[in-house]
Amino acid sequence: MSKDYIQILPESIANQIAAGEVIQRPASAVKELVENAVDAHARNVGIYLKEAGKNQIQVIDDGIGMSPADAKIAFARHATSKIREAKDLFEICTLGFRGEALASIAAIAEVSLKTRREEDELGTRVEIAASTLIGQEPVQCPVGTNFTVKNLFFNTPARRKFLRTNQTELKHVLTEFERIALSRPDIGFKLHHNTTEIYNLPPASLPQRITHLFGKGISNQIISINADTQIVKVSGFVCKPEYAKKVAGEQFIFVNNRYVRHALLHKAILNAFSQLIHQEAIPSYFIFLDTDPENIDVNIHPTKTEVKFVNEQAVFQILHAAVKEALGKFNVIPSLDFDMDRSIEIPAYGSQRVVIPPSIDYDPKYNPFDSQTGGHQPSSFRPEPPAFLKDNLSNWDTLYKDFESDQQKLPLDTEKESTKNNLPGNTIFQFKLKYIMTPTASGLMVIDQKRAHERILYEQFVRTLANLHTESQQMLYPKVIDLSPGDFALLSEIAESLKTLGFDVQPFGGYSVALNAYPAILSTEDPEALFMDLLARIRESEETGNHFSEKIARALAKAGAIPYGKALNAEEMNFMIDHLFACETPGFTPGGKTIVIIVQTEEIEKKF
């Protein structure tokens, strides 16, 4: 007798599977609940977290609220107020619409909902745990909705053990919060973590909201962008090229007020900044695209962070042109000033003025074919430096003497020259201001100078953390730095580790800090840029199996490593090689990237 194997999953298991797609971490639950509050026409939204949302997430809004019947059915799978028929999928203008968020959250947490509409005298309270209705009763509460989510993943311990540290989980919450807060600057938002208020954002204009989120320093860096076409309307802001950073973090694209990640649109912006920023730098931007909902598909990803355009190439060209125009309009791209008076003043002299012809200084005995002179210019000849360098090269004569003496040392015998290596240092040289190259017994060794320095600094910082002591370079004048609320909260979490590494950072009122000292082993001309780069790298990095302080050492090593394009002399290159091969792992960066390669002699000979 045959046996049947296929069966319908129970509702509780189906909900847990759906939860695995929608709710990956506390930030996912925060995103879904806050988006529901925005769709409910809330004017103010408060988010209150305990232990980065692992223990409790509370989202309170003053929106339209729900009836008792809606409050109960809202936790059912595929329950939504946004869609009635299939064609509605192509006219979506809200954030949430699939009806899986509340069902997914209720499947892996303990949820309490209190809600009331304006026309109702009493609200209703619904309690659910692991998709099971615990109870529903009338309750006195203000207009709006109050969601409390406790013990996330309490019934799926395998999922809970994959959660990261509180600092990492809070970072993801802040990322989701920033995206929603930027998309709706007309709504007030508050964010509290444990007993600390991180954000308190009143309703504001978009430039004000950007400043509130990312600090005062960005306020004079943004450039308005605006373009209106039949296909798409582009608005928002891009930051000036000098504000571009080494790490990502302030790149925001919104399509119909929904945050999206779109590689092609990001490339359009990067192309507009080409030749204005370093190849490793990433510009900051806050761009809004508005288009007919029928021209996009927003239901191609479970988290709805990806969209597909009907005509992506056209949108690419429009966005690229809009950014390019904005940069040119605000004189970021050099342009000719046709209003400038460019007339030339020609002096007029009287007829009695004596004109002295210019004298010519030359050596009548000089013979360029005479081997005794070697074909060199007479010693009295000194070329003038170019005009644009003249003010900055006070030692021009010294530089030219060095050049002239080097020229006199050059051999004239081409056969002897072919048997010698006259590269600087004879055995070590720099290539493309990026690689250190030196011959070895088996071929040619090529070292990535930035990665090598990163490995050296990392191991130095790891030893520093183990010894709990490092030398600091005191600043003559402390530098006051304005931080964003998110960076200020992050700094409070890592303050002790930074102190161990040699930083002296003190609160200076509000979200400002005073940088008094930095690690002495880092030679930098801009300690503020180094410090901000460090914070950005820590904020963007993911938690690893290493101790958190080692992650800080890795981020600081990246921030302090010498950049590509820096010229190194022979002594510096030898220093780099000696210290690199004294490291425990000289071949790879802390992130696993290759530092050293050997081009075998056989490989070189095959090319000829």
C-alpha positions as CSV (number, residue, x, y, z in Angstrom):
1,M,0.0,0.0,0.0
2,S,1.5,3.4,-1.0
3,K,2.2,6.0,1.6
4,D,1.5,9.8,1.2
5,Y,4.4,12.1,2.1
6,I,3.1,15.6,1.4
7,Q,1.2,17.4,4.1
8,I,0.2,21.0,4.9
9,L,2.4,22.7,7.5
10,P,0.7,23.9,10.7
11,E,0.1,27.6,10.9
12,S,2.7,28.1,13.7
13,I,5.5,26.5,11.7
14,A,4.5,28.4,8.5
15,N,4.7,31.6,10.5
16,Q,8.1,30.8,11.8
17,I,9.3,30.1,8.2
18,A,7.9,33.5,7.1
19,A,9.5,35.1,10.1
20,G,12.9,33.8,9.0
21,E,12.5,35.7,5.7
22,V,11.2,39.0,7.2
23,I,12.7,39.2,10.7
24,Q,16.4,38.6,10.8
25,R,17.3,40.7,13.8
26,P,15.8,43.4,16.1
27,A,16.4,46.0,13.4
28,S,14.0,44.2,11.1
29,A,11.2,44.3,13.6
30,V,11.9,48.0,14.3
31,K,11.7,48.7,10.6
32,E,8.4,46.9,10.1
33,L,6.7,48.6,13.1
34,V,7.9,52.1,12.3
35,E,6.9,51.7,8.6
36,N,3.4,50.7,9.8
37,A,3.3,53.8,12.0
38,V,4.2,56.0,9.0
39,D,1.6,54.4,6.9
40,A,-0.9,55.0,9.7
41,H,-0.4,58.8,9.2
42,A,1.5,59.3,12.5
43,R,2.9,62.7,13.2
44,N,5.2,61.5,16.0
45,V,6.8,58.2,16.4
46,G,8.8,57.0,19.5
47,I,11.1,53.9,19.5
48,Y,12.2,52.6,22.9
49,L,14.8,49.7,23.0
50,K,16.2,47.5,25.8
51,E,19.4,45.6,25.0
52,A,19.5,46.8,21.4
53,G,15.9,45.4,21.0
54,K,16.8,41.8,22.0
55,N,14.8,42.1,25.2
56,Q,12.2,44.7,24.3
57,I,11.1,46.9,21.4
58,Q,8.4,49.5,21.9
59,V,7.0,51.6,19.1
60,I,4.4,54.3,19.9
61,D,2.7,56.5,17.4
62,D,-0.2,59.0,17.2
63,G,-1.6,57.6,14.0
64,I,-5.2,56.7,13.2
65,G,-5.2,53.5,15.3
66,M,-7.3,50.4,14.7
67,S,-10.7,49.0,15.6
68,P,-10.9,46.0,18.0
69,A,-11.6,43.7,15.0
70,D,-8.7,45.1,12.9
71,A,-6.4,44.8,15.9
72,K,-7.0,41.1,16.2
73,I,-6.9,40.2,12.5
74,A,-3.8,42.3,11.8
75,F,-1.7,39.4,13.2
76,A,-3.0,36.9,10.7
77,R,-0.8,36.1,7.7
78,H,-1.4,38.1,4.5
79,A,-3.7,40.5,6.4
80,T,-3.3,44.0,4.9
81,S,-5.2,47.2,4.4
82,K,-3.2,48.2,1.3
83,I,-4.2,45.6,-1.4
84,R,-7.7,44.5,-2.6
85,E,-6.9,43.0,-6.0
86,A,-4.0,42.0,-8.1
87,K,-3.7,45.3,-10.0
88,D,-3.1,47.1,-6.7
89,L,0.4,45.6,-6.7
90,F,1.4,47.9,-9.5
91,E,0.1,51.1,-7.8
92,I,1.7,50.7,-4.4
93,C,2.6,54.0,-2.7
94,T,2.9,52.8,0.9
95,L,5.8,51.2,2.8
96,G,4.2,48.0,4.1
97,F,1.7,46.1,2.0
98,R,2.3,42.3,2.1
99,G,0.7,41.6,5.5
100,E,3.4,39.4,6.8
101,A,5.3,41.7,9.3
102,L,3.0,41.4,12.3
103,A,2.4,37.7,11.8
104,S,6.1,37.1,11.5
105,I,6.9,39.2,14.7
106,A,4.2,37.5,16.7
107,A,5.5,34.0,15.6
108,I,8.9,34.5,17.3
109,A,8.2,37.0,20.2
110,E,5.7,38.0,22.9
111,V,3.7,40.9,21.5
112,S,1.3,43.3,23.2
113,L,-0.7,45.8,21.2
114,K,-2.7,48.7,22.5
115,T,-4.6,50.9,20.0
116,R,-7.5,53.3,19.8
117,R,-9.2,55.3,17.0
118,E,-10.2,58.9,17.5
119,E,-13.9,58.1,17.3
120,D,-13.7,55.3,20.0
121,E,-14.0,56.0,23.7
122,L,-12.0,52.9,24.6
123,G,-9.1,51.2,22.9
124,T,-8.3,47.6,22.7
125,R,-5.4,45.5,23.9
126,V,-4.3,42.3,22.2
127,E,-1.6,39.9,23.5
128,I,0.0,37.2,21.4
129,A,3.0,34.9,21.9
130,A,4.4,32.4,19.4
131,S,1.3,33.0,17.1
132,T,-1.1,32.1,19.9
133,L,-3.7,34.6,21.0
134,I,-3.3,35.1,24.8
135,G,-6.2,37.5,25.2
136,Q,-8.0,40.7,24.0
137,E,-9.8,43.2,26.2
138,P,-10.9,46.9,26.2
139,V,-8.4,49.3,27.6
140,Q,-7.9,53.1,28.2
141,C,-5.2,54.4,25.9
142,P,-4.5,57.5,23.8
143,V,-5.3,57.7,20.1
144,G,-2.8,55.8,18.0
145,T,-0.9,52.5,18.4
146,N,1.5,51.1,21.0
147,F,3.4,47.9,20.1
148,T,5.6,46.2,22.7
149,V,7.7,43.3,21.5
150,K,9.5,41.3,24.2
151,N,12.0,38.4,24.1
152,L,12.7,38.3,20.3
153,F,13.3,34.7,19.1
154,F,12.5,33.3,22.6
155,N,11.0,30.1,21.0
156,T,13.7,29.7,18.4
157,P,17.0,29.7,20.4
158,A,19.0,28.6,17.3
159,R,18.1,31.9,15.8
160,R,18.7,33.9,18.9
161,K,22.3,32.6,19.4
162,F,23.2,34.1,16.0
163,L,22.4,37.7,17.1
164,R,25.5,39.8,17.5
165,T,26.6,42.1,20.4
166,N,24.4,44.9,21.5
167,Q,26.6,47.4,19.9
168,T,26.4,45.7,16.5
169,E,22.6,45.1,16.8
170,L,22.1,48.8,17.8
171,K,24.1,49.8,14.7
172,H,21.7,48.0,12.5
173,V,18.7,49.7,14.3
174,L,20.3,53.1,13.7
175,T,20.8,52.3,10.0
176,E,17.1,51.5,9.6
177,F,16.1,54.5,11.7
178,E,18.1,56.9,9.6
179,R,16.5,55.6,6.4
180,I,13.0,56.1,7.6
181,A,13.7,59.4,9.3
182,L,15.2,60.8,6.1
183,S,12.3,59.6,4.0
184,R,9.8,61.5,6.2
185,P,11.3,64.7,7.6
186,D,7.8,66.0,8.2
187,I,7.4,63.4,11.0
188,G,8.9,63.7,14.5
189,F,11.0,60.7,15.7
190,K,12.5,59.7,19.0
191,L,14.9,56.9,19.7
192,H,15.8,55.7,23.2
193,H,18.2,52.8,24.0
194,N,18.0,51.6,27.6
195,T,18.0,54.9,29.5
196,T,19.8,57.0,26.9
197,E,18.1,59.2,24.4
198,I,19.9,58.9,21.1
199,Y,17.7,60.9,18.7
200,N,15.0,63.5,19.3
201,L,14.1,64.7,15.8
202,P,11.3,67.3,15.5
203,P,9.4,67.7,12.2
204,A,11.7,69.7,9.9
205,S,12.8,70.4,6.3
206,L,15.0,67.8,4.6
207,P,18.3,69.9,5.0
208,Q,17.5,70.3,8.7
209,R,16.8,66.6,9.1
210,I,20.1,65.7,7.4
211,T,21.9,68.0,9.8
212,H,20.1,66.6,12.8
213,L,21.0,63.0,11.8
214,F,24.6,63.5,10.6
215,G,25.9,66.5,12.6
216,K,26.4,70.2,12.0
217,G,29.5,69.6,9.9
218,I,27.5,68.4,6.9
219,S,25.2,71.5,6.8
220,N,27.6,73.6,4.6
221,Q,28.6,70.7,2.4
222,I,25.3,69.8,0.7
223,I,24.4,70.9,-2.8
224,S,20.8,70.9,-4.0
225,I,19.9,68.7,-6.9
226,N,16.7,69.0,-9.0
227,A,15.5,67.7,-12.3
228,D,11.9,67.1,-13.5
229,T,11.2,64.9,-16.5
230,Q,8.3,62.8,-17.8
231,I,10.0,59.6,-16.7
232,V,11.2,60.6,-13.2
233,K,11.6,63.6,-10.9
234,V,14.9,63.9,-9.1
235,S,15.4,66.0,-6.0
236,G,17.5,66.0,-2.8
237,F,21.2,66.8,-2.1
238,V,24.7,65.6,-2.9
239,C,27.7,66.6,-0.8
240,K,30.7,68.4,-2.2
241,P,33.6,66.3,-3.4
242,E,35.9,67.3,-0.5
243,Y,33.4,65.7,1.9
244,A,33.7,62.3,0.2
245,K,34.8,59.5,2.6
246,K,36.8,56.3,2.4
247,V,33.9,54.2,3.6
248,A,30.3,54.0,2.7
249,G,27.6,55.1,5.1
250,E,25.9,58.3,3.9
251,Q,24.5,57.1,0.5
252,F,20.7,57.2,0.4
253,I,18.4,56.7,-2.6
254,F,14.7,56.8,-2.2
255,V,12.1,55.8,-4.8
256,N,8.7,57.2,-4.0
257,N,9.9,57.7,-0.4
258,R,11.0,54.1,-0.1
259,Y,14.7,53.5,0.6
260,V,16.3,51.3,-2.0
261,R,19.7,49.9,-2.9
262,H,20.3,50.1,-6.6
263,A,23.8,49.4,-8.1
264,L,23.1,51.1,-11.4
265,L,21.8,54.4,-9.8
266,H,24.8,54.4,-7.5
267,K,27.1,54.0,-10.5
268,A,25.4,57.0,-12.2
269,I,26.3,59.2,-9.2
270,L,29.9,57.9,-9.0
271,N,30.3,58.7,-12.7
272,A,29.2,62.2,-12.1
273,F,31.9,62.6,-9.5
274,S,34.6,61.1,-11.6
275,Q,37.8,63.1,-11.6
276,L,36.6,65.1,-8.7
277,I,37.3,62.6,-5.9
278,H,39.9,60.0,-5.2
279,Q,39.2,56.6,-6.8
280,E,38.7,55.0,-3.4
281,A,36.5,57.8,-2.0
282,I,32.7,57.5,-1.9
283,P,30.5,60.7,-2.2
284,S,27.7,61.3,0.2
285,Y,24.2,61.8,-1.2
286,F,20.5,62.0,-0.3
287,I,18.5,61.6,-3.5
288,F,14.8,61.2,-4.0
289,L,13.3,59.8,-7.2
290,D,9.5,60.2,-7.8
291,T,7.9,58.3,-10.6
292,D,4.6,56.7,-11.5
293,P,4.2,53.5,-9.4
294,E,3.4,51.6,-12.7
295,N,7.0,52.3,-13.8
296,I,8.6,50.3,-11.0
297,D,8.2,46.9,-9.3
298,V,8.8,47.0,-5.5
299,N,7.8,43.4,-4.8
300,I,11.0,41.7,-6.0
301,H,12.7,41.4,-2.6
302,P,11.4,40.2,0.8
303,T,12.6,43.4,2.6
304,K,11.5,45.6,-0.3
305,T,14.9,47.3,-0.5
306,E,15.2,46.6,-4.2
307,V,13.2,48.0,-7.1
308,K,13.1,47.4,-10.9
309,F,12.5,50.2,-13.3
310,V,10.7,49.8,-16.6
311,N,13.4,51.9,-18.3
312,E,16.6,51.8,-16.1
313,Q,18.9,53.3,-18.7
314,A,16.8,56.4,-19.1
315,V,16.7,56.8,-15.3
316,F,20.5,56.3,-15.2
317,Q,21.1,59.1,-17.7
318,I,18.7,61.5,-16.0
319,L,20.2,61.0,-12.6
320,H,23.8,61.3,-13.9
321,A,23.0,64.5,-15.8
322,A,21.1,66.0,-12.7
323,V,24.1,65.4,-10.4
324,K,26.6,66.6,-13.0
325,E,24.5,69.8,-13.5
326,A,24.3,70.4,-9.7
327,L,28.0,70.1,-9.3
328,G,28.7,72.5,-12.2
329,K,26.0,74.9,-11.0
330,F,27.7,75.4,-7.7
331,N,31.1,75.8,-9.2
332,V,32.5,72.5,-8.0
333,I,33.5,71.8,-11.6
334,P,35.8,74.6,-12.9
335,S,34.1,76.7,-15.5
336,L,35.0,79.9,-17.4
337,D,33.8,83.2,-16.0
338,F,32.8,85.2,-19.1
339,D,31.9,88.2,-17.0
340,M,35.5,88.8,-15.9
341,D,37.3,91.7,-17.4
342,R,40.1,90.1,-19.4
343,S,41.4,93.3,-21.2
344,I,45.2,93.6,-21.3
345,E,46.7,96.8,-20.1
346,I,49.5,97.9,-22.5
347,P,51.8,100.6,-21.0
348,A,52.6,103.7,-23.1
349,Y,56.1,105.1,-23.0
350,G,57.4,108.5,-24.1
351,S,59.7,108.9,-27.1
352,Q,62.7,109.9,-24.9
353,R,62.8,106.5,-23.2
354,V,66.0,104.6,-23.8
355,V,65.4,101.0,-24.9
356,I,68.1,98.6,-23.8
357,P,68.2,95.4,-25.8
358,P,68.2,92.2,-23.8
359,S,71.6,90.6,-23.3
360,I,72.3,87.0,-24.1
361,D,74.4,85.0,-21.7
362,Y,76.3,82.1,-23.4
363,D,79.6,80.3,-23.5
364,P,81.3,80.8,-26.8
365,K,83.6,77.9,-26.1
366,Y,80.8,75.4,-25.5
367,N,80.7,72.5,-27.9
368,P,77.8,70.0,-27.5
369,F,79.9,67.3,-29.3
370,D,83.0,67.7,-27.2
371,S,83.4,64.7,-24.8
372,Q,85.2,66.9,-22.3
373,T,82.1,68.9,-21.6
374,G,79.8,65.9,-21.8
375,G,77.2,67.9,-23.7
376,H,76.0,69.5,-20.4
377,Q,74.7,73.1,-20.1
378,P,77.2,75.6,-18.7
379,S,77.1,75.9,-15.0
380,S,75.8,79.4,-15.2
381,F,72.5,78.3,-16.7
382,R,69.6,77.9,-14.3
383,P,66.1,77.4,-15.6
384,E,63.3,79.2,-13.9
385,P,60.6,77.1,-12.2
386,P,57.1,77.3,-13.6
387,A,55.1,80.2,-12.5
388,F,52.5,78.1,-10.6
389,L,55.4,76.6,-8.5
390,K,57.5,79.6,-8.0
391,D,56.0,80.7,-4.7
392,N,56.1,77.2,-3.3
393,L,59.7,76.3,-4.2
394,S,62.0,78.4,-2.2
395,N,64.8,75.8,-2.6
396,W,64.7,75.7,-6.4
397,D,68.4,76.2,-6.8
398,T,69.2,73.4,-4.4
399,L,66.9,71.1,-6.2
400,Y,68.4,71.9,-9.5
401,K,71.9,71.4,-8.2
402,D,71.0,67.9,-7.0
403,F,69.5,67.2,-10.4
404,E,72.5,68.5,-12.2
405,S,74.9,66.5,-10.1
406,D,72.9,63.3,-10.8
407,Q,73.0,64.0,-14.5
408,Q,76.8,64.4,-14.4
409,K,77.0,60.9,-12.8
410,L,75.1,59.2,-15.6
411,P,77.4,56.8,-17.6
412,L,77.9,57.5,-21.3
413,D,78.7,53.9,-22.2
414,T,75.5,52.3,-23.2
415,E,76.9,48.8,-23.0
416,K,77.9,49.3,-19.4
417,E,74.6,50.8,-18.7
418,S,72.7,47.8,-19.9
419,T,74.5,45.6,-17.4
420,K,73.6,47.8,-14.4
421,N,70.5,48.5,-12.4
422,N,70.3,52.2,-11.8
423,L,66.9,52.3,-10.2
424,P,66.7,54.3,-6.9
425,G,68.2,52.3,-4.1
426,N,69.5,49.8,-6.7
427,T,67.3,46.9,-5.2
428,I,64.0,48.5,-4.3
429,F,61.7,51.0,-6.0
430,Q,58.1,52.2,-6.0
431,F,55.7,51.6,-8.8
432,K,52.7,53.7,-9.6
433,L,52.9,55.2,-6.1
434,K,51.1,52.0,-5.0
435,Y,53.5,49.1,-5.0
436,I,56.9,48.4,-3.5
437,M,59.0,46.2,-5.8
438,T,62.2,44.5,-5.2
439,P,64.1,41.6,-6.9
440,T,64.4,38.2,-5.2
441,A,66.2,35.0,-5.9
442,S,63.1,33.6,-7.6
443,G,61.8,36.6,-9.3
444,L,60.2,40.0,-8.5
445,M,58.5,40.7,-5.2
446,V,55.5,43.1,-5.3
447,I,54.1,44.6,-2.1
448,D,50.9,46.6,-1.7
449,Q,52.2,49.5,0.4
450,K,48.8,50.4,1.9
451,R,47.9,46.9,2.9
452,A,51.4,46.3,4.2
453,H,51.2,49.3,6.5
454,E,47.7,48.2,7.6
455,R,49.1,44.8,8.7
456,I,52.0,46.5,10.6
457,L,49.7,48.9,12.4
458,Y,47.2,46.2,13.2
459,E,49.7,44.0,15.0
460,Q,51.1,47.0,16.8
461,F,47.6,47.9,18.1
462,V,46.9,44.4,19.1
463,R,50.0,44.3,21.2
464,T,49.0,47.7,22.6
465,L,45.6,46.4,23.7
466,A,47.3,43.4,25.3
467,N,49.7,45.6,27.3
468,L,47.0,48.2,28.0
469,H,49.4,51.1,27.3
470,T,50.4,53.2,24.3
471,E,52.1,56.5,23.8
472,S,49.9,59.4,22.9
473,Q,50.7,62.5,20.8
474,Q,49.2,65.5,22.6
475,M,47.7,68.1,20.4
476,L,48.8,71.7,20.9
477,Y,45.2,72.9,20.5
478,P,42.4,70.4,21.2
479,K,40.1,69.9,18.2
480,V,36.4,70.2,18.8
481,I,34.4,67.8,16.6
482,D,30.7,67.8,16.1
483,L,29.3,64.3,15.9
484,S,26.0,62.9,14.8
485,P,23.9,61.4,17.6
486,G,24.6,57.9,16.3
487,D,28.3,58.4,16.3
488,F,28.2,60.0,19.8
489,A,26.3,56.9,21.1
490,L,28.9,54.6,19.3
491,L,31.7,56.6,20.9
492,S,30.3,56.0,24.4
493,E,30.5,52.2,23.7
494,I,34.1,52.2,22.6
495,A,35.6,55.0,24.8
496,E,37.7,52.7,27.0
497,S,39.2,50.8,24.0
498,L,40.1,54.2,22.3
499,K,41.7,55.4,25.5
500,T,43.9,52.2,25.6
501,L,44.9,52.8,22.0
502,G,46.1,56.4,22.8
503,F,43.1,58.6,22.1
504,D,42.1,61.3,24.5
505,V,38.5,62.3,23.7
506,Q,36.4,64.3,26.1
507,P,32.7,65.4,26.0
508,F,32.4,69.0,25.0
509,G,28.6,69.7,25.3
510,G,25.8,68.3,23.3
511,Y,27.0,65.9,20.7
512,S,30.4,67.5,20.5
513,V,33.7,66.1,21.7
514,A,37.2,67.5,22.2
515,L,40.1,65.5,20.6
516,N,43.1,66.1,22.8
517,A,45.5,63.3,21.8
518,Y,45.9,60.5,19.3
519,P,48.2,57.4,19.0
520,A,51.8,58.5,18.6
521,I,52.6,55.7,16.1
522,L,50.2,57.3,13.6
523,S,51.9,60.1,11.7
524,T,49.0,62.2,10.5
525,E,48.5,65.8,9.5
526,D,44.8,65.7,10.1
527,P,43.9,63.9,13.4
528,E,40.2,64.9,13.1
529,A,39.9,63.2,9.7
530,L,41.7,60.1,11.1
531,F,39.3,60.0,14.1
532,M,36.2,60.4,11.9
533,D,37.4,57.7,9.5
534,L,37.9,55.4,12.5
535,L,34.4,56.0,13.7
536,A,33.0,55.4,10.2
537,R,34.9,52.1,9.8
538,I,33.7,50.8,13.2
539,R,30.1,51.8,12.4
540,E,30.1,50.0,9.1
541,S,32.1,46.9,10.1
542,E,30.4,43.7,11.0
543,E,31.1,41.9,14.3
544,T,33.5,39.0,13.9
545,G,34.7,36.2,16.1
546,N,37.5,38.4,17.5
547,H,37.2,40.4,20.6
548,F,35.5,43.8,20.0
549,S,38.7,45.7,20.9
550,E,40.5,43.8,18.1
551,K,37.9,45.1,15.7
552,I,38.7,48.6,16.8
553,A,42.4,47.8,16.2
554,R,41.5,46.6,12.7
555,A,39.5,49.7,11.9
556,L,42.2,52.1,13.3
557,A,44.8,50.2,11.2
558,K,42.8,50.8,8.1
559,A,42.2,54.5,8.9
560,G,45.9,55.1,9.7
561,A,47.5,53.2,6.9
562,I,49.3,55.4,4.3
563,P,47.2,56.0,1.2
564,Y,47.9,55.1,-2.3
565,G,49.6,57.9,-4.2
566,K,52.1,58.7,-1.4
567,A,55.7,58.7,-2.6
568,L,58.1,56.7,-0.4
569,N,61.9,57.0,-0.3
570,A,64.3,54.0,-0.2
571,E,64.6,54.3,3.6
572,E,60.8,54.3,4.1
573,M,60.4,51.3,1.8
574,N,63.1,49.3,3.5
575,F,61.5,50.2,6.9
576,M,58.1,48.9,5.5
577,I,59.6,45.6,4.3
578,D,61.5,45.0,7.5
579,H,58.5,45.5,9.7
580,L,56.1,43.7,7.5
581,F,58.1,40.4,7.6
582,A,58.5,40.8,11.3
583,C,54.7,40.4,11.6
584,E,53.0,37.1,12.4
585,T,51.0,37.1,9.2
586,P,52.9,39.2,6.6
587,G,51.1,37.9,3.6
588,F,47.6,39.0,4.3
589,T,45.7,42.0,5.8
590,P,43.6,41.5,8.9
591,G,40.6,41.2,6.5
592,G,42.3,38.5,4.5
593,K,43.5,40.5,1.4
594,T,46.8,39.6,-0.3
595,I,49.7,41.9,0.6
596,V,52.7,40.2,-1.2
597,I,53.0,38.4,-4.5
598,I,56.1,37.0,-6.2
599,V,56.3,37.2,-10.0
600,Q,58.5,34.3,-10.9
601,T,61.4,34.8,-13.2
602,E,59.9,32.1,-15.5
603,E,56.7,34.1,-15.8
604,I,58.7,37.2,-16.8
605,E,60.8,35.3,-19.4
606,K,57.7,33.9,-21.0
607,K,56.7,37.4,-22.0
608,F,59.7,37.8,-24.2
